[in-house]
Amino acid sequence: MPEFMDIHHGMTGITADQLMEAHQADLAIEGEENVHFKKAWADPKSGEVYCLSEAPSAEAVQRVHERAGHKADEVHEVPLSV
Amino acid sequence: MPEFMDIHHGMTGITADQLMEAHQADLAIEGEENVHFKKAWADPKSGEVYCLSEAPSAEAVQRVHERAGHKADEVHEVPLSV
């Protein structure tokens, strides 16, 4: 299954609880799109949030994020990793 | 040890071998800055490369990347993760 990194800008001040809630909202519905969100990292200072997922397509990743209430600003397939 | 996500833009067309070489160049010298690059992901289409590291500071991350010949465009501390 392809991997994707998606980015949310503007999440300045995000807390650990808010990140967890957002991630749980994705996990609750991801199965309907055959997506799995594996990990997320946040920088409350700059407001950047990065999510790593496995999914059939970038569109499927975005659909889950949109339905969970937090559309991503960028979704990139990352076919290479080390 | 704090975690960091750094981003390189403009790496369009990067290959698996090139990503591995760049990562190895970081690993070869990272110890001198007490940095450890844990993982890297690349999107050859958009040219985005993401590196996850543990390091004492963003400056230490950047010094390793610069000495290895590939300065990052952004380095963000990511104190939150799920």
Backbone of each chain as nested JSON, in Angstrom:
{
  "chains": [
    {"id": "A", "residues": [
      {"number": 1, "name": "MET", "atoms": {"N": [0.858, -1.199, 0.0], "CA": [0.0, 0.0, 0.0], "C": [0.894, 1.249, 0.0]}},
      {"number": 2, "name": "PRO", "atoms": {"N": [0.65, 2.191, -0.902], "CA": [1.481, 3.41, -0.937], "C": [1.434, 4.197, 0.369]}},
      {"number": 3, "name": "GLU", "atoms": {"N": [2.544, 4.876, 0.663], "CA": [2.608, 5.756, 1.838], "C": [2.447, 7.217, 1.413]}},
      {"number": 4, "name": "PHE", "atoms": {"N": [1.888, 8.007, 2.314], "CA": [1.663, 9.427, 2.052], "C": [2.087, 10.25, 3.26]}},
      {"number": 5, "name": "MET", "atoms": {"N": [2.631, 11.439, 2.985], "CA": [2.869, 12.418, 4.043], "C": [1.958, 13.592, 3.727]}},
      {"number": 6, "name": "ASP", "atoms": {"N": [1.138, 13.985, 4.691], "CA": [0.331, 15.184, 4.454], "C": [0.645, 16.222, 5.516]}},
      {"number": 7, "name": "ILE", "atoms": {"N": [0.391, 17.478, 5.132], "CA": [0.788, 18.608, 5.972], "C": [-0.385, 19.539, 6.193]}},
      {"number": 8, "name": "HIS", "atoms": {"N": [-0.521, 19.966, 7.43], "CA": [-1.501, 20.985, 7.809], "C": [-0.717, 22.193, 8.288]}},
      {"number": 9, "name": "HIS", "atoms": {"N": [-0.994, 23.349, 7.7], "CA": [-0.386, 24.601, 8.154], "C": [-1.343, 25.293, 9.127]}},
      {"number": 10, "name": "GLY", "atoms": {"N": [-0.814, 26.238, 9.868], "CA": [-1.677, 27.132, 10.65], "C": [-2.234, 26.546, 11.934]}},
      {"number": 11, "name": "MET", "atoms": {"N": [-1.656, 25.438, 12.421], "CA": [-2.163, 24.824, 13.657], "C": [-1.387, 25.349, 14.878]}},
      {"number": 12, "name": "THR", "atoms": {"N": [-1.037, 26.605, 14.808], "CA": [-0.261, 27.229, 15.888], "C": [-0.948, 27.037, 17.24]}},
      {"number": 13, "name": "GLY", "atoms": {"N": [-0.185, 26.627, 18.236], "CA": [-0.721, 26.455, 19.579], "C": [-1.402, 25.13, 19.822]}},
      {"number": 14, "name": "ILE", "atoms": {"N": [-1.372, 24.228, 18.839], "CA": [-2.028, 22.917, 19.021], "C": [-1.451, 22.219, 20.256]}},
      {"number": 15, "name": "THR", "atoms": {"N": [-2.338, 21.588, 21.023], "CA": [-1.915, 20.881, 22.246], "C": [-1.843, 19.375, 21.97]}},
      {"number": 16, "name": "ALA", "atoms": {"N": [-1.226, 18.666, 22.913], "CA": [-1.138, 17.206, 22.802], "C": [-2.538, 16.606, 22.737]}},
      {"number": 17, "name": "ASP", "atoms": {"N": [-3.461, 17.118, 23.551], "CA": [-4.834, 16.607, 23.551], "C": [-5.525, 16.848, 22.216]}},
      {"number": 18, "name": "GLN", "atoms": {"N": [-5.33, 18.031, 21.658], "CA": [-5.961, 18.348, 20.365], "C": [-5.405, 17.464, 19.249]}},
      {"number": 19, "name": "LEU", "atoms": {"N": [-4.085, 17.223, 19.286], "CA": [-3.484, 16.352, 18.269], "C": [-4.057, 14.942, 18.399]}},
      {"number": 20, "name": "MET", "atoms": {"N": [-4.164, 14.467, 19.618], "CA": [-4.706, 13.123, 19.869], "C": [-6.154, 13.031, 19.403]}},
      {"number": 21, "name": "GLU", "atoms": {"N": [-6.961, 14.052, 19.727], "CA": [-8.375, 14.065, 19.302], "C": [-8.507, 14.028, 17.785]}},
      {"number": 22, "name": "ALA", "atoms": {"N": [-7.692, 14.848, 17.117], "CA": [-7.747, 14.905, 15.653], "C": [-7.353, 13.555, 15.059]}},
      {"number": 23, "name": "HIS", "atoms": {"N": [-6.306, 12.956, 15.625], "CA": [-5.835, 11.654, 15.142], "C": [-6.915, 10.594, 15.366]}},
      {"number": 24, "name": "GLN", "atoms": {"N": [-7.557, 10.617, 16.529], "CA": [-8.62, 9.648, 16.824], "C": [-9.792, 9.812, 15.857]}},
      {"number": 25, "name": "ALA", "atoms": {"N": [-10.086, 11.054, 15.497], "CA": [-11.186, 11.303, 14.552], "C": [-10.865, 10.692, 13.185]}},
      {"number": 26, "name": "ASP", "atoms": {"N": [-9.591, 10.742, 12.79], "CA": [-9.172, 10.079, 11.545], "C": [-9.3, 8.563, 11.684]}},
      {"number": 27, "name": "LEU", "atoms": {"N": [-8.776, 8.034, 12.783], "CA": [-8.774, 6.571, 12.972], "C": [-10.183, 6.007, 12.992]}},
      {"number": 28, "name": "ALA", "atoms": {"N": [-11.13, 6.797, 13.498], "CA": [-12.508, 6.32, 13.641], "C": [-13.167, 6.036, 12.294]}},
      {"number": 29, "name": "ILE", "atoms": {"N": [-12.722, 6.719, 11.232], "CA": [-13.396, 6.57, 9.931], "C": [-12.469, 6.121, 8.8]}},
      {"number": 30, "name": "GLU", "atoms": {"N": [-11.178, 6.004, 9.08], "CA": [-10.201, 5.725, 8.02], "C": [-10.484, 4.413, 7.283]}},
      {"number": 31, "name": "GLY", "atoms": {"N": [-11.042, 3.432, 7.997], "CA": [-11.279, 2.118, 7.401], "C": [-12.224, 2.165, 6.212]}},
      {"number": 32, "name": "GLU", "atoms": {"N": [-13.124, 3.156, 6.231], "CA": [-14.097, 3.274, 5.137], "C": [-13.428, 3.658, 3.821]}},
      {"number": 33, "name": "GLU", "atoms": {"N": [-12.21, 4.198, 3.911], "CA": [-11.451, 4.589, 2.705], "C": [-10.204, 3.713, 2.523]}},
      {"number": 34, "name": "ASN", "atoms": {"N": [-10.099, 2.653, 3.322], "CA": [-8.907, 1.802, 3.294], "C": [-7.617, 2.581, 3.55]}},
      {"number": 35, "name": "VAL", "atoms": {"N": [-7.72, 3.617, 4.382], "CA": [-6.571, 4.433, 4.766], "C": [-6.149, 4.01, 6.169]}},
      {"number": 36, "name": "HIS", "atoms": {"N": [-4.856, 4.089, 6.454], "CA": [-4.429, 3.963, 7.854], "C": [-3.426, 5.067, 8.205]}},
      {"number": 37, "name": "PHE", "atoms": {"N": [-3.808, 5.892, 9.171], "CA": [-2.91, 6.939, 9.659], "C": [-1.982, 6.325, 10.702]}},
      {"number": 38, "name": "LYS", "atoms": {"N": [-0.691, 6.268, 10.358], "CA": [0.282, 5.553, 11.185], "C": [0.879, 6.422, 12.273]}},
      {"number": 39, "name": "LYS", "atoms": {"N": [1.025, 7.719, 11.983], "CA": [1.772, 8.573, 12.905], "C": [1.495, 10.033, 12.554]}},
      {"number": 40, "name": "ALA", "atoms": {"N": [1.558, 10.909, 13.552], "CA": [1.433, 12.347, 13.292], "C": [2.376, 13.086, 14.232]}},
      {"number": 41, "name": "TRP", "atoms": {"N": [2.953, 14.178, 13.721], "CA": [3.889, 15.003, 14.486], "C": [3.421, 16.454, 14.38]}},
      {"number": 42, "name": "ALA", "atoms": {"N": [3.57, 17.216, 15.466], "CA": [3.124, 18.61, 15.424], "C": [4.149, 19.548, 16.039]}},
      {"number": 43, "name": "ASP", "atoms": {"N": [4.258, 20.72, 15.425], "CA": [5.068, 21.823, 15.933], "C": [4.132, 22.968, 16.305]}},
      {"number": 44, "name": "PRO", "atoms": {"N": [3.75, 23.082, 17.57], "CA": [2.802, 24.125, 17.976], "C": [3.306, 25.532, 17.679]}},
      {"number": 45, "name": "LYS", "atoms": {"N": [4.623, 25.707, 17.625], "CA": [5.198, 27.042, 17.39], "C": [4.937, 27.523, 15.966]}},
      {"number": 46, "name": "SER", "atoms": {"N": [5.289, 26.718, 14.987], "CA": [5.1, 27.128, 13.59], "C": [3.716, 26.747, 13.088]}},
      {"number": 47, "name": "GLY", "atoms": {"N": [3.032, 25.837, 13.817], "CA": [1.704, 25.422, 13.389], "C": [1.695, 24.34, 12.322]}},
      {"number": 48, "name": "GLU", "atoms": {"N": [2.852, 23.7, 12.093], "CA": [2.926, 22.63, 11.102], "C": [2.557, 21.293, 11.747]}},
      {"number": 49, "name": "VAL", "atoms": {"N": [1.711, 20.527, 11.049], "CA": [1.4, 19.161, 11.479], "C": [1.653, 18.231, 10.295]}},
      {"number": 50, "name": "TYR", "atoms": {"N": [2.346, 17.129, 10.55], "CA": [2.695, 16.133, 9.529], "C": [2.012, 14.821, 9.875]}},
      {"number": 51, "name": "CYS", "atoms": {"N": [1.343, 14.209, 8.9], "CA": [0.703, 12.912, 9.118], "C": [1.237, 11.909, 8.113]}},
      {"number": 52, "name": "LEU", "atoms": {"N": [1.628, 10.751, 8.603], "CA": [2.103, 9.656, 7.754], "C": [1.008, 8.606, 7.67]}},
      {"number": 53, "name": "SER", "atoms": {"N": [0.673, 8.215, 6.45], "CA": [-0.403, 7.238, 6.278], "C": [-0.074, 6.224, 5.202]}},
      {"number": 54, "name": "GLU", "atoms": {"N": [-0.821, 5.137, 5.21], "CA": [-0.866, 4.196, 4.092], "C": [-2.255, 4.328, 3.508]}},
      {"number": 55, "name": "ALA", "atoms": {"N": [-2.34, 4.397, 2.183], "CA": [-3.645, 4.644, 1.578], "C": [-3.625, 4.257, 0.109]}},
      {"number": 56, "name": "PRO", "atoms": {"N": [-4.798, 4.031, -0.459], "CA": [-4.848, 3.717, -1.885], "C": [-4.552, 4.935, -2.767]}},
      {"number": 57, "name": "SER", "atoms": {"N": [-4.758, 6.145, -2.261], "CA": [-4.527, 7.357, -3.071], "C": [-4.475, 8.591, -2.172]}},
      {"number": 58, "name": "ALA", "atoms": {"N": [-3.923, 9.68, -2.717], "CA": [-3.894, 10.954, -1.992], "C": [-5.319, 11.445, -1.739]}},
      {"number": 59, "name": "GLU", "atoms": {"N": [-6.203, 11.181, -2.697], "CA": [-7.595, 11.622, -2.561], "C": [-8.274, 10.924, -1.379]}},
      {"number": 60, "name": "ALA", "atoms": {"N": [-7.963, 9.651, -1.182], "CA": [-8.549, 8.918, -0.057], "C": [-8.062, 9.506, 1.273]}},
      {"number": 61, "name": "VAL", "atoms": {"N": [-6.762, 9.848, 1.337], "CA": [-6.218, 10.49, 2.543], "C": [-6.983, 11.777, 2.825]}},
      {"number": 62, "name": "GLN", "atoms": {"N": [-7.145, 12.582, 1.775], "CA": [-7.804, 13.873, 1.952], "C": [-9.275, 13.713, 2.345]}},
      {"number": 63, "name": "ARG", "atoms": {"N": [-9.943, 12.726, 1.772], "CA": [-11.358, 12.519, 2.116], "C": [-11.519, 12.213, 3.602]}},
      {"number": 64, "name": "VAL", "atoms": {"N": [-10.642, 11.383, 4.151], "CA": [-10.721, 11.079, 5.585], "C": [-10.49, 12.35, 6.395]}},
      {"number": 65, "name": "HIS", "atoms": {"N": [-9.43, 13.101, 6.054], "CA": [-9.131, 14.336, 6.798], "C": [-10.288, 15.336, 6.705]}},
      {"number": 66, "name": "GLU", "atoms": {"N": [-10.872, 15.453, 5.523], "CA": [-11.981, 16.408, 5.351], "C": [-13.184, 16.009, 6.198]}},
      {"number": 67, "name": "ARG", "atoms": {"N": [-13.525, 14.728, 6.136], "CA": [-14.689, 14.253, 6.911], "C": [-14.429, 14.38, 8.406]}},
      {"number": 68, "name": "ALA", "atoms": {"N": [-13.16, 14.28, 8.807], "CA": [-12.829, 14.397, 10.235], "C": [-12.741, 15.87, 10.655]}},
      {"number": 69, "name": "GLY", "atoms": {"N": [-12.879, 16.782, 9.669], "CA": [-12.941, 18.204, 10.006], "C": [-11.622, 18.95, 9.934]}},
      {"number": 70, "name": "HIS", "atoms": {"N": [-10.616, 18.325, 9.338], "CA": [-9.327, 19.027, 9.23], "C": [-8.655, 18.673, 7.911]}},
      {"number": 71, "name": "LYS", "atoms": {"N": [-9.1, 19.357, 6.857], "CA": [-8.541, 19.178, 5.518], "C": [-7.043, 19.482, 5.517]}},
      {"number": 72, "name": "ALA", "atoms": {"N": [-6.264, 18.651, 4.836], "CA": [-4.816, 18.891, 4.735], "C": [-4.521, 19.952, 3.691]}},
      {"number": 73, "name": "ASP", "atoms": {"N": [-3.423, 20.692, 3.885], "CA": [-3.01, 21.692, 2.904], "C": [-2.189, 21.075, 1.774]}},
      {"number": 74, "name": "GLU", "atoms": {"N": [-1.498, 19.992, 2.079], "CA": [-0.697, 19.284, 1.068], "C": [-0.786, 17.792, 1.366]}},
      {"number": 75, "name": "VAL", "atoms": {"N": [-0.873, 16.99, 0.322], "CA": [-0.778, 15.528, 0.473], "C": [0.211, 15.038, -0.576]}},
      {"number": 76, "name": "HIS", "atoms": {"N": [1.287, 14.397, -0.132], "CA": [2.32, 13.913, -1.056], "C": [2.51, 12.419, -0.901]}},
      {"number": 77, "name": "GLU", "atoms": {"N": [2.447, 11.705, -2.025], "CA": [2.841, 10.3, -1.96], "C": [4.347, 10.252, -1.723]}},
      {"number": 78, "name": "VAL", "atoms": {"N": [4.793, 9.358, -0.847], "CA": [6.232, 9.219, -0.574], "C": [6.644, 7.774, -0.859]}},
      {"number": 79, "name": "PRO", "atoms": {"N": [6.843, 7.475, -2.16], "CA": [7.159, 6.096, -2.545], "C": [8.546, 5.652, -2.093]}},
      {"number": 80, "name": "LEU", "atoms": {"N": [9.412, 6.628, -1.758], "CA": [10.758, 6.282, -1.301], "C": [10.905, 6.572, 0.184]}},
      {"number": 81, "name": "SER", "atoms": {"N": [11.544, 5.63, 0.9], "CA": [11.861, 5.919, 2.306], "C": [13.081, 5.11, 2.725]}},
      {"number": 82, "name": "VAL", "atoms": {"N": [13.792, 5.674, 3.669], "CA": [14.959, 4.978, 4.239], "C": [14.922, 5.13, 5.736]}}
    ]},
    {"id": "B", "residues": [
      {"number": 1, "name": "MET", "atoms": {"N": [15.339, 13.261, 24.177], "CA": [15.936, 14.115, 23.117], "C": [14.817, 14.617, 22.206]}},
      {"number": 2, "name": "PRO", "atoms": {"N": [14.753, 15.926, 21.943], "CA": [13.687, 16.464, 21.077], "C": [13.71, 15.857, 19.673]}},
      {"number": 3, "name": "GLU", "atoms": {"N": [12.532, 15.771, 19.072], "CA": [12.425, 15.297, 17.69], "C": [12.235, 16.487, 16.747]}},
      {"number": 4, "name": "PHE", "atoms": {"N": [12.713, 16.315, 15.519], "CA": [12.617, 17.354, 14.493], "C": [12.17, 16.734, 13.179]}},
      {"number": 5, "name": "MET", "atoms": {"N": [11.381, 17.505, 12.425], "CA": [11.058, 17.137, 11.054], "C": [11.672, 18.23, 10.182]}},
      {"number": 6, "name": "ASP", "atoms": {"N": [12.486, 17.836, 9.232], "CA": [13.001, 18.847, 8.304], "C": [12.587, 18.505, 6.893]}},
      {"number": 7, "name": "ILE", "atoms": {"N": [12.546, 19.556, 6.068], "CA": [12.019, 19.416, 4.716], "C": [13.0, 19.987, 3.708]}},
      {"number": 8, "name": "HIS", "atoms": {"N": [13.17, 19.252, 2.636], "CA": [13.959, 19.705, 1.483], "C": [12.998, 19.83, 0.311]}},
      {"number": 9, "name": "HIS", "atoms": {"N": [12.99, 21.003, -0.321], "CA": [12.187, 21.196, -1.528], "C": [13.078, 20.991, -2.765]}},
      {"number": 10, "name": "GLY", "atoms": {"N": [12.439, 20.788, -3.897], "CA": [13.168, 20.824, -5.165], "C": [13.969, 19.581, -5.492]}},
      {"number": 11, "name": "MET", "atoms": {"N": [13.699, 18.463, -4.797], "CA": [14.448, 17.223, -5.073], "C": [13.724, 16.373, -6.125]}},
      {"number": 12, "name": "THR", "atoms": {"N": [13.109, 17.054, -7.074], "CA": [12.345, 16.371, -8.121], "C": [13.193, 15.303, -8.82]}},
      {"number": 13, "name": "GLY", "atoms": {"N": [12.636, 14.125, -8.967], "CA": [13.329, 13.053, -9.676], "C": [14.291, 12.25, -8.81]}},
      {"number": 14, "name": "ILE", "atoms": {"N": [14.356, 12.558, -7.524], "CA": [15.266, 11.82, -6.634], "C": [14.977, 10.309, -6.73]}},
      {"number": 15, "name": "THR", "atoms": {"N": [16.048, 9.522, -6.738], "CA": [15.906, 8.064, -6.834], "C": [16.108, 7.436, -5.453]}},
      {"number": 16, "name": "ALA", "atoms": {"N": [15.757, 6.162, -5.349], "CA": [15.953, 5.428, -4.095], "C": [17.436, 5.429, -3.721]}},
      {"number": 17, "name": "ASP", "atoms": {"N": [18.313, 5.242, -4.707], "CA": [19.754, 5.227, -4.436], "C": [20.234, 6.581, -3.927]}},
      {"number": 18, "name": "GLN", "atoms": {"N": [19.763, 7.646, -4.54], "CA": [20.173, 8.994, -4.116], "C": [19.688, 9.305, -2.706]}},
      {"number": 19, "name": "LEU", "atoms": {"N": [18.462, 8.872, -2.387], "CA": [17.947, 9.091, -1.034], "C": [18.803, 8.322, -0.026]}},
      {"number": 20, "name": "MET", "atoms": {"N": [19.13, 7.085, -0.36], "CA": [19.948, 6.249, 0.52], "C": [21.337, 6.881, 0.708]}},
      {"number": 21, "name": "GLU", "atoms": {"N": [21.944, 7.349, -0.373], "CA": [23.27, 7.981, -0.292], "C": [23.24, 9.218, 0.598]}},
      {"number": 22, "name": "ALA", "atoms": {"N": [22.216, 10.046, 0.403], "CA": [22.096, 11.275, 1.198], "C": [21.921, 10.929, 2.672]}},
      {"number": 23, "name": "HIS", "atoms": {"N": [21.096, 9.924, 2.943], "CA": [20.845, 9.504, 4.326], "C": [22.135, 8.951, 4.937]}},
      {"number": 24, "name": "GLN", "atoms": {"N": [22.873, 8.164, 4.175], "CA": [24.135, 7.596, 4.673], "C": [25.137, 8.702, 4.979]}},
      {"number": 25, "name": "ALA", "atoms": {"N": [25.14, 9.754, 4.153], "CA": [26.065, 10.878, 4.378], "C": [25.733, 11.577, 5.7]}},
      {"number": 26, "name": "ASP", "atoms": {"N": [24.451, 11.659, 6.021], "CA": [24.043, 12.218, 7.321], "C": [24.485, 11.294, 8.459]}},
      {"number": 27, "name": "LEU", "atoms": {"N": [24.205, 10.005, 8.302], "CA": [24.512, 9.042, 9.37], "C": [26.007, 9.007, 9.675]}},
      {"number": 28, "name": "ALA", "atoms": {"N": [26.811, 9.236, 8.642], "CA": [28.266, 9.131, 8.798], "C": [28.828, 10.189, 9.744]}},
      {"number": 29, "name": "ILE", "atoms": {"N": [28.148, 11.335, 9.855], "CA": [28.701, 12.444, 10.657], "C": [27.772, 12.91, 11.768]}},
      {"number": 30, "name": "GLU", "atoms": {"N": [26.558, 12.37, 11.837], "CA": [25.561, 12.879, 12.777], "C": [26.023, 12.815, 14.23]}},
      {"number": 31, "name": "GLY", "atoms": {"N": [26.84, 11.805, 14.557], "CA": [27.272, 11.617, 15.94], "C": [28.052, 12.801, 16.485]}},
      {"number": 32, "name": "GLU", "atoms": {"N": [28.733, 13.499, 15.593], "CA": [29.54, 14.648, 16.026], "C": [28.671, 15.791, 16.549]}},
      {"number": 33, "name": "GLU", "atoms": {"N": [27.382, 15.77, 16.177], "CA": [26.444, 16.803, 16.638], "C": [25.387, 16.223, 17.583]}},
      {"number": 34, "name": "ASN", "atoms": {"N": [25.573, 14.972, 17.988], "CA": [24.581, 14.285, 18.823], "C": [23.195, 14.247, 18.19]}},
      {"number": 35, "name": "VAL", "atoms": {"N": [23.188, 14.165, 16.85], "CA": [21.936, 14.071, 16.092], "C": [21.762, 12.615, 15.66]}},
      {"number": 36, "name": "HIS", "atoms": {"N": [20.506, 12.166, 15.561], "CA": [20.273, 10.883, 14.889], "C": [19.113, 10.997, 13.914]}},
      {"number": 37, "name": "PHE", "atoms": {"N": [19.41, 10.753, 12.646], "CA": [18.367, 10.756, 11.623], "C": [17.707, 9.383, 11.607]}},
      {"number": 38, "name": "LYS", "atoms": {"N": [16.407, 9.367, 11.99], "CA": [15.712, 8.108, 12.184], "C": [15.064, 7.583, 10.913]}},
      {"number": 39, "name": "LYS", "atoms": {"N": [14.649, 8.501, 10.055], "CA": [13.839, 8.075, 8.912], "C": [13.778, 9.218, 7.907]}},
      {"number": 40, "name": "ALA", "atoms": {"N": [13.629, 8.889, 6.638], "CA": [13.435, 9.913, 5.6], "C": [12.465, 9.371, 4.564]}},
      {"number": 41, "name": "TRP", "atoms": {"N": [11.641, 10.259, 4.039], "CA": [10.647, 9.909, 3.031], "C": [10.794, 10.888, 1.863]}},
      {"number": 42, "name": "ALA", "atoms": {"N": [10.604, 10.413, 0.645], "CA": [10.752, 11.298, -0.517], "C": [9.625, 11.112, -1.512]}},
      {"number": 43, "name": "ASP", "atoms": {"N": [9.218, 12.233, -2.095], "CA": [8.257, 12.265, -3.193], "C": [8.984, 12.788, -4.433]}},
      {"number": 44, "name": "PRO", "atoms": {"N": [9.453, 11.891, -5.309], "CA": [10.215, 12.337, -6.486], "C": [9.403, 13.253, -7.399]}},
      {"number": 45, "name": "LYS", "atoms": {"N": [8.083, 13.119, -7.365], "CA": [7.229, 13.923, -8.253], "C": [7.241, 15.394, -7.85]}},
      {"number": 46, "name": "SER", "atoms": {"N": [6.946, 15.676, -6.592], "CA": [6.897, 17.078, -6.138], "C": [8.271, 17.549, -5.681]}},
      {"number": 47, "name": "GLY", "atoms": {"N": [9.195, 16.611, -5.452], "CA": [10.533, 16.99, -5.0], "C": [10.648, 17.264, -3.516]}},
      {"number": 48, "name": "GLU", "atoms": {"N": [9.627, 16.858, -2.743], "CA": [9.668, 17.05, -1.297], "C": [10.363, 15.873, -0.615]}},
      {"number": 49, "name": "VAL", "atoms": {"N": [11.276, 16.186, 0.321], "CA": [11.902, 15.146, 1.143], "C": [11.718, 15.532, 2.611]}},
      {"number": 50, "name": "TYR", "atoms": {"N": [11.285, 14.575, 3.429], "CA": [11.04, 14.79, 4.859], "C": [12.004, 13.92, 5.649]}},
      {"number": 51, "name": "CYS", "atoms": {"N": [12.684, 14.52, 6.626], "CA": [13.594, 13.753, 7.482], "C": [13.163, 13.9, 8.935]}},
      {"number": 52, "name": "LEU", "atoms": {"N": [13.071, 12.781, 9.622], "CA": [12.751, 12.769, 11.05], "C": [14.023, 12.482, 11.837]}},
      {"number": 53, "name": "SER", "atoms": {"N": [14.285, 13.32, 12.821], "CA": [15.526, 13.137, 13.591], "C": [15.286, 13.384, 15.071]}},
      {"number": 54, "name": "GLU", "atoms": {"N": [16.245, 12.927, 15.873], "CA": [16.359, 13.323, 17.274], "C": [17.625, 14.153, 17.365]}},
      {"number": 55, "name": "ALA", "atoms": {"N": [17.551, 15.274, 18.055], "CA": [18.711, 16.174, 18.07], "C": [18.606, 17.145, 19.242]}},
      {"number": 56, "name": "PRO", "atoms": {"N": [19.74, 17.724, 19.621], "CA": [19.702, 18.709, 20.703], "C": [19.077, 20.039, 20.268]}},
      {"number": 57, "name": "SER", "atoms": {"N": [19.08, 20.339, 18.951], "CA": [18.521, 21.61, 18.476], "C": [18.316, 21.546, 16.962]}},
      {"number": 58, "name": "ALA", "atoms": {"N": [17.501, 22.482, 16.457], "CA": [17.294, 22.588, 15.009], "C": [18.602, 22.946, 14.313]}},
      {"number": 59, "name": "GLU", "atoms": {"N": [19.426, 23.749, 14.994], "CA": [20.695, 24.169, 14.412], "C": [21.629, 22.968, 14.218]}},
      {"number": 60, "name": "ALA", "atoms": {"N": [21.599, 22.045, 15.167], "CA": [22.446, 20.843, 15.048], "C": [21.99, 19.993, 13.852]}},
      {"number": 61, "name": "VAL", "atoms": {"N": [20.665, 19.866, 13.676], "CA": [20.127, 19.135, 12.516], "C": [20.643, 19.775, 11.233]}},
      {"number": 62, "name": "GLN", "atoms": {"N": [20.529, 21.096, 11.17], "CA": [20.928, 21.798, 9.953], "C": [22.432, 21.69, 9.708]}},
      {"number": 63, "name": "ARG", "atoms": {"N": [23.232, 21.757, 10.77], "CA": [24.691, 21.645, 10.574], "C": [25.065, 20.31, 9.944]}},
      {"number": 64, "name": "VAL", "atoms": {"N": [24.417, 19.223, 10.388], "CA": [24.72, 17.914, 9.792], "C": [24.322, 17.91, 8.318]}},
      {"number": 65, "name": "HIS", "atoms": {"N": [23.114, 18.375, 8.027], "CA": [22.654, 18.399, 6.623], "C": [23.566, 19.266, 5.753]}},
      {"number": 66, "name": "GLU", "atoms": {"N": [23.973, 20.415, 6.277], "CA": [24.841, 21.302, 5.486], "C": [26.176, 20.639, 5.194]}},
      {"number": 67, "name": "ARG", "atoms": {"N": [26.783, 20.051, 6.229], "CA": [28.083, 19.398, 6.039], "C": [27.966, 18.203, 5.107]}},
      {"number": 68, "name": "ALA", "atoms": {"N": [26.795, 17.563, 5.095], "CA": [26.585, 16.413, 4.207], "C": [26.246, 16.87, 2.783]}},
      {"number": 69, "name": "GLY", "atoms": {"N": [26.087, 18.192, 2.611], "CA": [25.895, 18.705, 1.261], "C": [24.454, 18.916, 0.842]}},
      {"number": 70, "name": "HIS", "atoms": {"N": [23.541, 18.859, 1.791], "CA": [22.131, 19.063, 1.419], "C": [21.402, 19.82, 2.54]}},
      {"number": 71, "name": "LYS", "atoms": {"N": [21.598, 21.124, 2.54], "CA": [20.947, 21.986, 3.524], "C": [19.418, 21.847, 3.44]}},
      {"number": 72, "name": "ALA", "atoms": {"N": [18.765, 21.8, 4.595], "CA": [17.297, 21.712, 4.604], "C": [16.682, 23.091, 4.372]}},
      {"number": 73, "name": "ASP", "atoms": {"N": [15.481, 23.115, 3.786], "CA": [14.767, 24.375, 3.581], "C": [13.976, 24.778, 4.82]}},
      {"number": 74, "name": "GLU", "atoms": {"N": [13.558, 23.791, 5.599], "CA": [12.822, 24.055, 6.843], "C": [13.235, 23.014, 7.874]}},
      {"number": 75, "name": "VAL", "atoms": {"N": [13.368, 23.436, 9.114], "CA": [13.587, 22.485, 10.214], "C": [12.616, 22.861, 11.324]}},
      {"number": 76, "name": "HIS", "atoms": {"N": [11.746, 21.935, 11.692], "CA": [10.744, 22.201, 12.727], "C": [10.879, 21.214, 13.875]}},
      {"number": 77, "name": "GLU", "atoms": {"N": [10.962, 21.728, 15.08], "CA": [10.866, 20.826, 16.227], "C": [9.44, 20.301, 16.295]}},
      {"number": 78, "name": "VAL", "atoms": {"N": [9.28, 19.007, 16.559], "CA": [7.941, 18.42, 16.663], "C": [7.793, 17.769, 18.046]}},
      {"number": 79, "name": "PRO", "atoms": {"N": [7.539, 18.619, 19.053], "CA": [7.461, 18.106, 20.421], "C": [6.245, 17.213, 20.665]}},
      {"number": 80, "name": "LEU", "atoms": {"N": [5.245, 17.314, 19.779], "CA": [4.046, 16.474, 19.938], "C": [4.003, 15.397, 18.859]}},
      {"number": 81, "name": "SER", "atoms": {"N": [3.653, 14.178, 19.26], "CA": [3.431, 13.13, 18.264], "C": [2.444, 12.112, 18.805]}},
      {"number": 82, "name": "VAL", "atoms": {"N": [1.737, 11.493, 17.88], "CA": [0.797, 10.419, 18.239], "C": [0.973, 9.287, 17.247]}}
    ]}
  ]
}
